[in-house]
Each structure stands twice: as C-alpha cells, then as structure tokens.
Amino acid sequence: MANQYDVLGKAPSLEDLNKLSSSDVHLTIRGLNAGYGKMEILHNFDLTVSKAQSLCLIGPNGAGKSTILHSIYGFTNIFDGKIELEGDEITKLTPAQKLSKVGIAYILQDNSVFPDMTVEENLLMGGYIKDKQDEAYEEAERIFQKYERLRNRRDQPAKVLSGGERRLLEISRALVMKPSILLVDEPSIGLEPRYINMVFEILYDLQKNEKKTIILVEQNAKKGLEFADIGYVLVSGQTAIAGKGDDLLKNPDVGRLFLGG
C-alpha cells in the first residue's frame, strides 16, 4: 500500500542542499546513520547550514527530527557518517565538549528550569562548565540587560514564570556559554499563541542581530517555516524535500500533509 508521503517525490541531492546554504558554511552532516541502541533512525542523512542561517526540520512524528539534533549534540549512537563544524570533524565529541569547545548549545523541548531556584541561579547554571565563573556572571548580566522580563524576576523562584518566560529562560541559559549554534527542540510546544510569537521574535533577534546559526525542530510547521530561511521535510529518517522556508509554505504537498491546507 502506498505511503501518504510518497507524493513528496525524489529526495533532494547533496548538491541541492548545498545550494540552499552556499556561502560561509557553518555545519555539515554527511552520510549519517544514527539512532539509539542498535536501532537506526537516520539513514544516509545529509545537512548543510551556513553561518547565521536558520534551518527548520518538519515532518511526521517518528521521522527522526529530534534525532538529528541529538546526533549533532552527541546523544545518539552514530553508526556511519560524519559531522563537521567549519571543516573540522566533531562527530565523536561529547555533549560537554560540543558546548564548551566548539560552541553548540542544545535547548530541550521539555520544561527544564529548576522551579525552586531563582531566575538568576537558573541562568548561571548555563555556565556551570565554564572555567572562569566571572564570565558566566558577566554574560548573565548582559542577558538581564537585554531581557527585561527576566531582569524583573531575577531574584524570584523560576516557578513564578509564565510558560513563555520559562522558555525565554531556557534559551537565555544556553546563551551563557556564548554558543555560535543553537539547536532548538520544539520551541512552541505547550505555549499560548502570544508566547509562541514572543519566542520566535527572540530567535529571530538571535539570528539576525547576534548572528547565531539556528537549527530547530518545530511541530507547528507553518510557524517554523515562516521563521526559517530553509526547511527540510523528513520522512522515515531521510530528507524527502528541502527548500527555502517561503517556498515550502507554498508547496501544495507540504501544505496538505503538514500545514493543514
């Protein structure tokens, strides 16, 4: 019986992916087979993203979207393939090394704030592996200057924050290590619409003004593609279609399957 996703047609070639991120390439994945235990989720997966570019991964549940983020960060078993950052292979680095040595931060989809710790204490946890704690305090102060919502609650327990403010704190905590790449898993999950807009405005600012490279998984495909420069549609651990975010929004098959159109 034909799969409903078969209509997406021929998978994009490596050349097609490279054209979407042709200048100043930041991160590449080549021929990645990865998963958990002995189970392979990603099959010969390729990815190319440029500096200060945003890439949104969409697709059905179980397609392997979060597994891509997990693989980049070091949470999966990698059976074959390689991950490179500006030409240097980082495939086998641990998550701690990815964060402290090469500047990759991972923002979990789960509510990961410590509710009984203050907002400031939560923020400083982002710098727990910094050699110089003074730098963590300096970066935390910069974040408080930037985000009034957090500054006004810095001495209050994190449990008083709204859902949107908690997500802002999670993002800000990752920024304490001054990463160049942000891996963001489901930024809109569980949030009211007004907070979803706020979170995407924050991500937009980090990309455009602070020149962060952002790779995100987003179940709200329309919102994710509206935000991102480029998008990959994943099906069964492989990229079925790739294109500019705006182009994927106009693609009738993508619209029918993922955008409710």
TAMOCOR-V781503 format. One record per residue. N is the residue number from 1. RES is the residue in one small letter. SS is DSSP state (A for helix, B for strand, O for the rest). Layout:
n:res:ss
N:RES:SS
N:RES:SS
This chain:
n:res:ss
1:m:O
2:a:O
3:n:O
4:q:A
5:y:A
6:d:A
7:v:A
8:l:A
9:g:O
10:k:O
11:a:O
12:p:O
13:s:O
14:l:A
15:e:A
16:d:A
17:l:A
18:n:A
19:k:A
20:l:A
21:s:O
22:s:O
23:s:O
24:d:O
25:v:B
26:h:B
27:l:B
28:t:B
29:i:B
30:r:B
31:g:B
32:l:B
33:n:B
34:a:B
35:g:B
36:y:B
37:g:O
38:k:O
39:m:B
40:e:B
41:i:B
42:l:B
43:h:B
44:n:B
45:f:B
46:d:B
47:l:B
48:t:B
49:v:B
50:s:B
51:k:O
52:a:O
53:q:O
54:s:B
55:l:B
56:c:B
57:l:B
58:i:B
59:g:B
60:p:O
61:n:O
62:g:O
63:a:O
64:g:O
65:k:A
66:s:A
67:t:A
68:i:A
69:l:A
70:h:A
71:s:A
72:i:A
73:y:A
74:g:O
75:f:O
76:t:O
77:n:B
78:i:B
79:f:B
80:d:B
81:g:B
82:k:B
83:i:B
84:e:B
85:l:B
86:e:O
87:g:O
88:d:B
89:e:B
90:i:O
91:t:O
92:k:O
93:l:O
94:t:O
95:p:A
96:a:A
97:q:A
98:k:A
99:l:A
100:s:A
101:k:O
102:v:O
103:g:O
104:i:B
105:a:B
106:y:B
107:i:B
108:l:O
109:q:O
110:d:O
111:n:O
112:s:O
113:v:O
114:f:O
115:p:O
116:d:O
117:m:O
118:t:B
119:v:A
120:e:A
121:e:A
122:n:A
123:l:A
124:l:A
125:m:A
126:g:O
127:g:O
128:y:O
129:i:O
130:k:O
131:d:O
132:k:O
133:q:A
134:d:A
135:e:A
136:a:A
137:y:A
138:e:A
139:e:A
140:a:A
141:e:A
142:r:A
143:i:A
144:f:A
145:q:A
146:k:A
147:y:O
148:e:A
149:r:A
150:l:A
151:r:A
152:n:O
153:r:O
154:r:O
155:d:O
156:q:O
157:p:B
158:a:A
159:k:A
160:v:A
161:l:O
162:s:O
163:g:A
164:g:A
165:e:A
166:r:A
167:r:A
168:l:A
169:l:A
170:e:A
171:i:A
172:s:A
173:r:A
174:a:A
175:l:A
176:v:O
177:m:O
178:k:O
179:p:O
180:s:O
181:i:B
182:l:B
183:l:B
184:v:B
185:d:B
186:e:O
187:p:O
188:s:O
189:i:O
190:g:O
191:l:O
192:e:O
193:p:A
194:r:A
195:y:A
196:i:A
197:n:A
198:m:A
199:v:A
200:f:A
201:e:A
202:i:A
203:l:A
204:y:A
205:d:A
206:l:A
207:q:A
208:k:A
209:n:O
210:e:O
211:k:O
212:k:O
213:t:B
214:i:B
215:i:B
216:l:B
217:v:B
218:e:O
219:q:O
220:n:O
221:a:A
222:k:A
223:k:A
224:g:A
225:l:A
226:e:A
227:f:A
228:a:O
229:d:O
230:i:B
231:g:B
232:y:B
233:v:B
234:l:B
235:v:B
236:s:O
237:g:O
238:q:B
239:t:B
240:a:B
241:i:B
242:a:B
243:g:B
244:k:B
245:g:A
246:d:A
247:d:A
248:l:A
249:l:A
250:k:A
251:n:O
252:p:A
253:d:A
254:v:A
255:g:A
256:r:A
257:l:A
258:f:A
259:l:O
260:g:O
261:g:O
